[in-house]
Amino acid sequence: MHAKYHGPNATVIHGSSPGALDEVPDATVDLIFADPPYNIGKRFANFVDRWSSDGEYIKWCEEWLMACVRKLKDHGAFYVMSSTQCMPYIDLFLRDKVHVLSRIVWHYDSSGVQAKNKFGSMYEPILFCVKDQNRYTFNSEAISVEAKTGAKRLLIDYRKPTPAQYNTSKTPGNVWYFPRVRYRMAEYEEHPSQKPEALLERIIKVSSNVGDTVLDPFAGTFTTNAVAKRLGRQSIGVERELQYVKIGLRRLGIRSELHGEALRGPEKTYVRRNGKHAVRRAAEAQRDFFEDAGE
């Protein structure tokens, strides 16, 4: 048995996928977002994501991927992130289990440090899969974006029987730009690969409805669950590291303390040298500046 913590609209499971997914009944989840370790040597609290070989890593991926497919309802949607190196293996493995409808590129800003002997990575791939390609949720109107052809350039579509201006809004394509989470952002938590709320908001809005159940088998900072809660969905988050479970309990309002420890967010400060004096400010006072600058 794994430790489980329940809130009014969220459940946190302390355990490792795929084993901990046994706590979730089969065919009960409407949407899954999976952002697993990438096997590139990052440290996640007490865990380093390095397998003994690529083969062992792919074998592990196949186990949790199949577990996720079992948890999905027949009309469910499954989004999978991975590294650029490993995504081809995951893509090929999933093709005869689910329908891969889109291959999404999430691209982002540079940290300022890039490779000098190759082209540095500026994106991460995401698969959008469904069990039944004829019956699934896709709320395109909930995620429409500005169509510059119509809204800005005011071009006329002469292919129509009666020429008219192009639409001013459209469904996004499969290349998405969202800034990575930075230290100054209000949503920042202490985690090496936190995904932005805006990315999860698009996925949850388009592929689920109010009241649906959203599952994240590698919850990390529980961004998926926090956004699901804000959007009126139920959610389940599975996380192996206690340090991150504590973040989830706090972010989801399930617990304010655990084992006698008060659960608090990161204390972020801004330090500026001004002559002989050091001025400390709360990071929140700088948030708007950094967000306007694209951070």
C-alpha positions, 0 to 999 in steps of 0.5 A: 500500500502507498500513502494516500492523501485526499482533498476535496478534489485531489488525491496525492499518492506517495509512490513510484510509477508504474507500481503506485498506479495500481492504486488507481482503478482501470478505465477511470481517468479522462486525461493523463499528462505524463512527464517522466524522468528523461534518463539524462542524469538530473537529480530529483531530490534523492533520485538521479534519473540515470538507468544502466542502459537505454534498453533498461530505460525504455523497458521501464517506460513501456511498463508505465505507459501500459499502466497509463493506457489501462487507467484511461477511459475509452474516450480518454486522452493521453499526453506524453512528454520525453526527451528528444532522444527517447521520444521516437521509441515511445512514439513507436511503442504507443502506435498500436496501443493508442492513436497518436493524433498530434506530435507537439513541439513545446519550444522555449527561451534560451537560458543564455548558455548554449552548446558551442559544438552542436545545436542546443536543444530549445524544445521538448516533444509531446505526444497527444494520443487517444484511445478512440479516434472517433470519440474524444474530448477536444474543446478547441474553442477553449484554447483559441488564439489570435490568427494574425492573418485576420486579426492583424493583417486583415487579409481577405480570403478570395477563395470563398464564394463571397470574399471575406476577411480571414478569421481573427482566431484559430485553434493553435497548431502543434508548435507551442511557445511557453516560457520555462518556469523561472525563479522570479515567477510566482508559480516557481517551486524548487524542482529541476524540471518544473513545467509552466502552468500555461502549458498544462492549462492548454492541455487540460482545457482542450482535453477534459471537461469540468468534473473530469479526472486528470492523472499525473503519474510523475507529479513533481511540483503537482502543477498538473493537479494545481491547474486541474483544481483551478479549472474545476477538475478532479485530479490524482498525482503520483510522486515518489519523492517525499520532498515533492509530495510536500509541495503537492499537499501544500499547493492543493490545500490538502495539508499545511503540515506533515509529520510535525513539519509546517509546509511552506513555499520557497522563500524567494528574495531579490538581492541588489548591490547599491554602493555599500548596501545590499537591498533585499526584496521579495521576488513577487515585487519583481514578478511583473517585470520578469514576466513582461520581459519573457522570463 
